[in-house]
Amino acid sequence: MYAHRMETTIDKTGAVTLDALPFTPGDEVEIIILKRETAGVSGQPSLSFARIAEAFRGKIKQAPADLSTNPVYFEGFGE
């Protein structure tokens, strides 16, 4: 499979125009559109807390499923 990468902008009508592609008329292609991450104040791509926290999902093996359902976990809290 031959891959070709290009960047463009969605126009006011919501359309994308792809010009000067390195394929011949009649070629079957698959198109995947990815929204680019915009750079934040630091110049780095902005990430949500949820995306960053994915790396830690499942790392704690011995923890209660939900602390809020068991009042024992709140004993002494706020005292």
MMTF fields as JSON, N, C-alpha, C and O atoms, coordinates in Angstrom:
{
  "mmtfVersion": "1.0.0",
  "mmtfProducer": "UNKNOWN",
  "numBonds": 315,
  "numAtoms": 316,
  "numGroups": 79,
  "numChains": 1,
  "numModels": 1,
  "chainsPerModel": [1],
  "groupsPerChain": [79],
  "chainIdList": ["A"],
  "bondAtomList": [4, 2, 8, 6, 12, 10, 16, 14, 20, 18, 24, 22, 28, 26, 32, 30, 36, 34, 40, 38, 44, 42, 48, 46, 52, 50, 56, 54, 60, 58, 64, 62, 68, 66, 72, 70, 76, 74, 80, 78, 84, 82, 88, 86, 92, 90, 96, 94, 100, 98, 104, 102, 108, 106, 112, 110, 116, 114, 120, 118, 124, 122, 128, 126, 132, 130, 136, 134, 140, 138, 144, 142, 148, 146, 152, 150, 156, 154, 160, 158, 164, 162, 168, 166, 172, 170, 176, 174, 180, 178, 184, 182, 188, 186, 192, 190, 196, 194, 200, 198, 204, 202, 208, 206, 212, 210, 216, 214, 220, 218, 224, 222, 228, 226, 232, 230, 236, 234, 240, 238, 244, 242, 248, 246, 252, 250, 256, 254, 260, 258, 264, 262, 268, 266, 272, 270, 276, 274, 280, 278, 284, 282, 288, 286, 292, 290, 296, 294, 300, 298, 304, 302, 308, 306, 312, 310],
  "bondOrderList": [1, 1, 1, 1, 1, 1, 1, 1, 1, 1, 1, 1, 1, 1, 1, 1, 1, 1, 1, 1, 1, 1, 1, 1, 1, 1, 1, 1, 1, 1, 1, 1, 1, 1, 1, 1, 1, 1, 1, 1, 1, 1, 1, 1, 1, 1, 1, 1, 1, 1, 1, 1, 1, 1, 1, 1, 1, 1, 1, 1, 1, 1, 1, 1, 1, 1, 1, 1, 1, 1, 1, 1, 1, 1, 1, 1, 1, 1],
  "groupList": [{"groupName": "MET", "atomNameList": ["N", "CA", "C", "O"], "elementList": ["N", "C", "C", "O"], "formalChargeList": [0, 0, 0, 0], "bondAtomList": [1, 0, 2, 1, 3, 2], "bondOrderList": [1, 1, 2], "singleLetterCode": "M", "chemCompType": "L-PEPTIDE LINKING"}, {"groupName": "TYR", "atomNameList": ["N", "CA", "C", "O"], "elementList": ["N", "C", "C", "O"], "formalChargeList": [0, 0, 0, 0], "bondAtomList": [1, 0, 2, 1, 3, 2], "bondOrderList": [1, 1, 2], "singleLetterCode": "Y", "chemCompType": "L-PEPTIDE LINKING"}, {"groupName": "ALA", "atomNameList": ["N", "CA", "C", "O"], "elementList": ["N", "C", "C", "O"], "formalChargeList": [0, 0, 0, 0], "bondAtomList": [1, 0, 2, 1, 3, 2], "bondOrderList": [1, 1, 2], "singleLetterCode": "A", "chemCompType": "L-PEPTIDE LINKING"}, {"groupName": "HIS", "atomNameList": ["N", "CA", "C", "O"], "elementList": ["N", "C", "C", "O"], "formalChargeList": [0, 0, 0, 0], "bondAtomList": [1, 0, 2, 1, 3, 2], "bondOrderList": [1, 1, 2], "singleLetterCode": "H", "chemCompType": "L-PEPTIDE LINKING"}, {"groupName": "ARG", "atomNameList": ["N", "CA", "C", "O"], "elementList": ["N", "C", "C", "O"], "formalChargeList": [0, 0, 0, 0], "bondAtomList": [1, 0, 2, 1, 3, 2], "bondOrderList": [1, 1, 2], "singleLetterCode": "R", "chemCompType": "L-PEPTIDE LINKING"}, {"groupName": "GLU", "atomNameList": ["N", "CA", "C", "O"], "elementList": ["N", "C", "C", "O"], "formalChargeList": [0, 0, 0, 0], "bondAtomList": [1, 0, 2, 1, 3, 2], "bondOrderList": [1, 1, 2], "singleLetterCode": "E", "chemCompType": "L-PEPTIDE LINKING"}, {"groupName": "THR", "atomNameList": ["N", "CA", "C", "O"], "elementList": ["N", "C", "C", "O"], "formalChargeList": [0, 0, 0, 0], "bondAtomList": [1, 0, 2, 1, 3, 2], "bondOrderList": [1, 1, 2], "singleLetterCode": "T", "chemCompType": "L-PEPTIDE LINKING"}, {"groupName": "ILE", "atomNameList": ["N", "CA", "C", "O"], "elementList": ["N", "C", "C", "O"], "formalChargeList": [0, 0, 0, 0], "bondAtomList": [1, 0, 2, 1, 3, 2], "bondOrderList": [1, 1, 2], "singleLetterCode": "I", "chemCompType": "L-PEPTIDE LINKING"}, {"groupName": "ASP", "atomNameList": ["N", "CA", "C", "O"], "elementList": ["N", "C", "C", "O"], "formalChargeList": [0, 0, 0, 0], "bondAtomList": [1, 0, 2, 1, 3, 2], "bondOrderList": [1, 1, 2], "singleLetterCode": "D", "chemCompType": "L-PEPTIDE LINKING"}, {"groupName": "LYS", "atomNameList": ["N", "CA", "C", "O"], "elementList": ["N", "C", "C", "O"], "formalChargeList": [0, 0, 0, 0], "bondAtomList": [1, 0, 2, 1, 3, 2], "bondOrderList": [1, 1, 2], "singleLetterCode": "K", "chemCompType": "L-PEPTIDE LINKING"}, {"groupName": "GLY", "atomNameList": ["N", "CA", "C", "O"], "elementList": ["N", "C", "C", "O"], "formalChargeList": [0, 0, 0, 0], "bondAtomList": [1, 0, 2, 1, 3, 2], "bondOrderList": [1, 1, 2], "singleLetterCode": "G", "chemCompType": "PEPTIDE LINKING"}, {"groupName": "VAL", "atomNameList": ["N", "CA", "C", "O"], "elementList": ["N", "C", "C", "O"], "formalChargeList": [0, 0, 0, 0], "bondAtomList": [1, 0, 2, 1, 3, 2], "bondOrderList": [1, 1, 2], "singleLetterCode": "V", "chemCompType": "L-PEPTIDE LINKING"}, {"groupName": "LEU", "atomNameList": ["N", "CA", "C", "O"], "elementList": ["N", "C", "C", "O"], "formalChargeList": [0, 0, 0, 0], "bondAtomList": [1, 0, 2, 1, 3, 2], "bondOrderList": [1, 1, 2], "singleLetterCode": "L", "chemCompType": "L-PEPTIDE LINKING"}, {"groupName": "PRO", "atomNameList": ["N", "CA", "C", "O"], "elementList": ["N", "C", "C", "O"], "formalChargeList": [0, 0, 0, 0], "bondAtomList": [1, 0, 2, 1, 3, 2], "bondOrderList": [1, 1, 2], "singleLetterCode": "P", "chemCompType": "L-PEPTIDE LINKING"}, {"groupName": "PHE", "atomNameList": ["N", "CA", "C", "O"], "elementList": ["N", "C", "C", "O"], "formalChargeList": [0, 0, 0, 0], "bondAtomList": [1, 0, 2, 1, 3, 2], "bondOrderList": [1, 1, 2], "singleLetterCode": "F", "chemCompType": "L-PEPTIDE LINKING"}, {"groupName": "SER", "atomNameList": ["N", "CA", "C", "O"], "elementList": ["N", "C", "C", "O"], "formalChargeList": [0, 0, 0, 0], "bondAtomList": [1, 0, 2, 1, 3, 2], "bondOrderList": [1, 1, 2], "singleLetterCode": "S", "chemCompType": "L-PEPTIDE LINKING"}, {"groupName": "GLN", "atomNameList": ["N", "CA", "C", "O"], "elementList": ["N", "C", "C", "O"], "formalChargeList": [0, 0, 0, 0], "bondAtomList": [1, 0, 2, 1, 3, 2], "bondOrderList": [1, 1, 2], "singleLetterCode": "Q", "chemCompType": "L-PEPTIDE LINKING"}, {"groupName": "ASN", "atomNameList": ["N", "CA", "C", "O"], "elementList": ["N", "C", "C", "O"], "formalChargeList": [0, 0, 0, 0], "bondAtomList": [1, 0, 2, 1, 3, 2], "bondOrderList": [1, 1, 2], "singleLetterCode": "N", "chemCompType": "L-PEPTIDE LINKING"}],
  "groupTypeList": [0, 1, 2, 3, 4, 0, 5, 6, 6, 7, 8, 9, 6, 10, 2, 11, 6, 12, 8, 2, 12, 13, 14, 6, 13, 10, 8, 5, 11, 5, 7, 7, 7, 12, 9, 4, 5, 6, 2, 10, 11, 15, 10, 16, 13, 15, 12, 15, 14, 2, 4, 7, 2, 5, 2, 14, 4, 10, 9, 7, 9, 16, 2, 13, 2, 8, 12, 15, 6, 17, 13, 11, 1, 14, 5, 10, 14, 10, 5],
  "groupIdList": [1, 2, 3, 4, 5, 6, 7, 8, 9, 10, 11, 12, 13, 14, 15, 16, 17, 18, 19, 20, 21, 22, 23, 24, 25, 26, 27, 28, 29, 30, 31, 32, 33, 34, 35, 36, 37, 38, 39, 40, 41, 42, 43, 44, 45, 46, 47, 48, 49, 50, 51, 52, 53, 54, 55, 56, 57, 58, 59, 60, 61, 62, 63, 64, 65, 66, 67, 68, 69, 70, 71, 72, 73, 74, 75, 76, 77, 78, 79],
  "secStructList": [7, 7, 7, 7, 7, 7, 7, 7, 7, 7, 7, 6, 6, 1, 7, 7, 7, 7, 7, 1, 7, 1, 1, 7, 6, 6, 7, 7, 7, 7, 7, 7, 7, 7, 7, 7, 7, 7, 5, 7, 6, 6, 1, 1, 5, 7, 7, 7, 2, 2, 2, 2, 2, 4, 4, 4, 6, 6, 7, 7, 7, 1, 7, 7, 1, 7, 4, 4, 4, 7, 4, 4, 4, 4, 6, 6, 6, 6, 7],
  "xCoordList": [0.852, 0.0, 0.897, 1.836, 0.613, 1.35, 0.611, -0.594, 1.308, 0.694, 1.168, 2.328, 0.258, 0.582, -0.007, -1.197, 0.813, 0.36, 0.321, 1.228, -0.734, -0.824, -1.629, -2.398, -1.455, -2.198, -3.033, -2.594, -4.236, -5.127, -6.071, -5.988, -6.954, -7.91, -9.323, -9.564, -10.239, -11.646, -12.15, -11.926, -12.828, -13.31, -14.628, -15.152, -15.155, -16.365, -17.581, -18.499, -17.597, -18.739, -18.576, -19.474, -17.421, -17.155, -16.521, -16.444, -16.07, -15.483, -13.959, -13.346, -13.374, -11.926, -11.614, -12.224, -10.668, -10.26, -8.873, -7.95, -8.734, -7.448, -6.975, -7.557, -5.927, -5.387, -3.998, -3.31, -3.594, -2.241, -1.844, -0.736, -2.74, -2.435, -1.574, -1.724, -0.676, 0.225, -0.41, 0.224, -1.649, -2.359, -2.918, -3.025, -3.265, -3.825, -5.343, -5.877, -6.041, -7.499, -7.947, -7.426, -8.915, -9.423, -8.823, -9.347, -7.72, -7.146, -8.135, -8.77, -8.269, -9.086, -8.209, -7.093, -8.709, -7.94, -8.788, -10.017, -8.123, -8.771, -8.341, -7.155, -9.295, -8.986, -9.327, -10.44, -8.364, -8.557, -8.258, -7.203, -9.172, -8.972, -8.749, -9.575, -7.637, -7.294, -7.24, -6.622, -7.881, -7.801, -6.456, -6.066, -5.754, -4.455, -4.635, -5.571, -3.73, -3.702, -3.137, -2.108, -3.807, -3.292, -2.318, -2.497, -1.308, -0.301, -0.864, -1.561, -0.562, -0.996, -0.011, 0.792, -0.071, 0.794, 2.26, 3.108, 2.567, 3.955, 4.496, 5.689, 3.643, 4.08, 3.965, 4.179, 3.632, 3.45, 1.985, 1.113, 1.695, 0.292, -0.469, 0.053, -1.698, -2.485, -3.048, -3.514, -3.0, -3.511, -4.485, -4.305, -5.504, -6.45, -5.907, -5.042, -6.425, -6.027, -6.379, -5.605, -7.546, -7.978, -6.983, -6.675, -6.48, -5.525, -4.214, -3.639, -3.742, -2.498, -2.679, -1.786, -3.836, -4.094, -4.254, -4.164, -4.489, -4.628, -3.407, -3.528, -2.249, -1.021, -1.037, -0.323, -1.84, -1.876, -3.064, -3.188, -3.928, -5.11, -4.682, -3.862, -5.247, -4.97, -3.677, -3.326, -2.96, -1.674, -1.848, -1.02, -2.913, -3.162, -3.991, -5.139, -3.404, -4.049, -4.942, -5.95, -4.605, -5.376, -6.024, -5.548, -7.101, -7.83, -9.321, -9.756, -10.108, -11.554, -12.084, -11.535, -13.143, -13.716, -14.246, -14.08, -14.888, -15.467, -15.492, -16.25, -14.673, -14.587, -15.892, -16.176, -16.683, -17.883, -19.005, -19.961, -18.925, -20.017, -19.826, -20.742, -18.676, -18.413, -18.069, -17.006, -18.965, -18.725, -17.489, -16.987, -16.988, -15.794, -14.608, -13.762, -14.546, -13.424, -13.455, -12.461, -14.598, -14.713, -14.533, -14.628, -14.277, -14.069, -12.869, -11.78, -13.069, -12.002, -11.745, -10.899, -12.458, -12.254, -12.81, -13.964, -12.022, -12.46, -12.405, -12.882, -11.844, -11.772, -10.496, -10.258],
  "yCoordList": [-1.173, 0.0, 1.235, 1.327, 2.154, 3.408, 4.461, 4.637, 5.159, 6.198, 7.567, 7.752, 8.504, 9.89, 10.783, 10.694, 11.636, 12.525, 13.948, 14.39, 14.663, 16.076, 16.787, 16.158, 18.081, 18.883, 19.895, 20.455, 20.123, 21.099, 21.623, 21.216, 22.507, 23.108, 22.891, 22.964, 22.626, 22.494, 23.877, 24.851, 23.979, 25.292, 25.649, 24.868, 26.822, 27.338, 26.445, 26.458, 25.675, 24.799, 23.425, 22.587, 23.192, 21.901, 20.905, 19.716, 21.375, 20.489, 20.504, 21.459, 19.426, 19.305, 19.051, 18.186, 19.802, 19.611, 18.99, 19.491, 17.9, 17.215, 17.35, 16.753, 18.129, 18.356, 17.758, 17.55, 17.484, 17.031, 15.783, 15.703, 14.824, 13.573, 12.674, 12.681, 11.903, 11.047, 9.702, 8.656, 9.733, 8.526, 8.737, 9.868, 7.665, 7.778, 7.679, 7.034, 8.306, 8.22, 6.757, 5.939, 6.449, 5.09, 4.292, 3.234, 4.783, 4.093, 4.122, 5.146, 3.006, 2.978, 3.404, 2.909, 4.324, 4.84, 4.807, 4.77, 4.821, 4.927, 6.259, 6.587, 7.026, 8.349, 8.373, 8.025, 8.784, 8.955, 10.41, 10.921, 11.082, 12.495, 12.612, 12.158, 13.218, 13.416, 14.906, 15.668, 15.32, 16.718, 16.941, 16.177, 17.975, 18.278, 18.861, 19.621, 18.498, 19.093, 20.498, 20.694, 21.472, 22.831, 23.046, 22.5, 23.826, 24.088, 25.031, 25.991, 24.758, 25.614, 26.751, 27.053, 27.375, 28.504, 28.097, 28.885, 26.873, 26.426, 26.04, 25.77, 26.009, 25.577, 24.075, 23.573, 23.359, 21.918, 21.616, 22.418, 20.474, 20.122, 20.042, 19.532, 20.543, 20.512, 19.109, 18.47, 18.64, 17.322, 17.47, 18.325, 16.65, 16.674, 15.825, 14.972, 16.068, 15.254, 13.795, 12.9, 13.55, 12.174, 11.444, 10.276, 12.122, 11.472, 11.166, 10.095, 12.083, 11.861, 10.741, 9.911, 10.712, 9.718, 8.307, 7.341, 8.163, 6.83, 5.963, 4.745, 6.569, 5.815, 5.13, 4.149, 5.634, 5.084, 4.15, 3.566, 4.004, 3.15, 1.708, 1.147, 1.121, -0.273, -0.519, -1.676, 0.516, 0.345, 0.003, -0.712, 0.499, 0.211, -1.065, -1.095, -2.107, -3.42, -3.686, -4.38, -3.156, -3.453, -2.184, -1.584, -1.783, -0.589, -0.887, -1.68, -0.255, -0.465, 0.075, 1.021, -0.534, -0.118, 1.311, 2.074, 1.674, 3.013, 3.423, 2.862, 4.393, 4.826, 5.422, 5.333, 6.019, 6.724, 5.797, 6.262, 4.513, 3.61, 2.957, 2.299, 3.118, 2.481, 3.554, 4.169, 3.789, 4.845, 4.609, 5.551, 3.383, 3.092, 3.921, 4.331, 4.166, 4.915, 6.387, 7.094, 6.857, 8.254, 8.462, 9.597, 7.405, 7.549, 8.447, 8.198, 9.485, 10.41, 11.477, 12.35, 11.414, 12.402, 13.751, 13.835, 14.789, 16.137, 16.466, 17.526, 15.597, 15.867, 16.594, 16.906],
  "zCoordList": [0.0, 0.0, 0.0, 0.791, -0.863, -0.952, -0.141, -0.317, 0.739, 1.57, 1.106, 0.739, 1.13, 0.783, 1.857, 2.159, 2.433, 3.502, 2.989, 2.284, 3.346, 3.011, 4.082, 4.81, 4.178, 5.143, 4.386, 3.381, 4.874, 4.261, 5.327, 6.485, 4.951, 5.88, 5.35, 4.145, 6.251, 5.883, 5.471, 6.19, 4.325, 3.896, 4.581, 5.375, 4.274, 4.931, 4.732, 5.552, 3.656, 3.385, 4.026, 3.944, 4.67, 5.291, 4.339, 4.646, 3.193, 2.187, 2.255, 2.732, 1.768, 1.651, 0.182, -0.446, -0.365, -1.752, -1.771, -1.129, -2.508, -2.628, -4.068, -4.974, -4.281, -5.618, -5.736, -4.736, -6.962, -7.289, -6.504, -5.974, -6.434, -5.736, -6.627, -7.849, -6.013, -6.798, -7.168, -7.033, -7.631, -8.031, -9.434, -9.908, -10.073, -11.415, -11.342, -10.44, -12.276, -12.283, -12.295, -13.053, -11.447, -11.346, -10.197, -9.847, -9.595, -8.436, -7.283, -7.032, -6.582, -5.374, -4.21, -4.056, -3.386, -2.256, -0.996, -1.057, 0.131, 1.438, 2.023, 2.017, 2.527, 3.067, 4.549, 4.945, 5.362, 6.803, 7.113, 6.737, 7.792, 8.124, 9.624, 10.417, 10.013, 11.414, 11.712, 10.969, 12.787, 13.192, 13.868, 14.752, 13.458, 14.047, 15.432, 15.682, 16.334, 17.667, 17.52, 16.875, 18.118, 18.056, 19.198, 20.286, 18.956, 19.979, 21.029, 20.701, 22.283, 23.379, 23.587, 22.704, 24.74, 25.059, 25.01, 24.591, 25.434, 25.487, 24.117, 23.98, 23.108, 21.791, 21.597, 20.493, 22.652, 22.585, 22.273, 22.607, 21.639, 21.4, 22.718, 23.709, 22.731, 23.958, 24.168, 23.225, 25.404, 25.761, 26.914, 27.781, 26.926, 28.03, 29.179, 28.981, 30.375, 31.521, 31.272, 31.613, 30.677, 30.419, 29.519, 29.756, 28.492, 27.589, 28.313, 28.121, 29.134, 29.867, 30.891, 31.066, 31.57, 32.61, 32.053, 32.81, 30.753, 30.162, 30.436, 30.564, 30.525, 30.771, 32.133, 32.339, 33.06, 34.413, 34.643, 35.72, 33.654, 33.798, 34.065, 33.338, 35.115, 35.434, 36.184, 36.418, 36.567, 37.254, 38.728, 39.292, 39.366, 40.775, 40.842, 40.399, 41.395, 41.37, 42.576, 42.44, 43.755, 44.959, 45.484, 46.448, 44.85, 45.266, 45.191, 44.355, 46.061, 45.981, 44.655, 44.088, 44.18, 42.899, 42.953, 42.001, 44.073, 44.182, 45.646, 46.438, 46.005, 47.399, 47.91, 49.104, 47.046, 47.495, 47.937, 48.557, 47.646, 48.009, 49.372, 49.864, 49.988, 51.271, 52.307, 52.223, 53.292, 54.278, 55.143, 55.757, 55.207, 56.001, 55.506, 56.301, 54.217, 53.657, 54.049, 53.883, 54.571, 54.963, 56.463, 56.932, 57.229, 58.673, 58.926, 58.41, 59.716, 60.064, 59.013, 59.207, 57.918, 56.858, 57.288, 57.711, 57.189, 57.527, 59.003, 59.411, 59.809, 61.256, 61.599, 62.766]
}
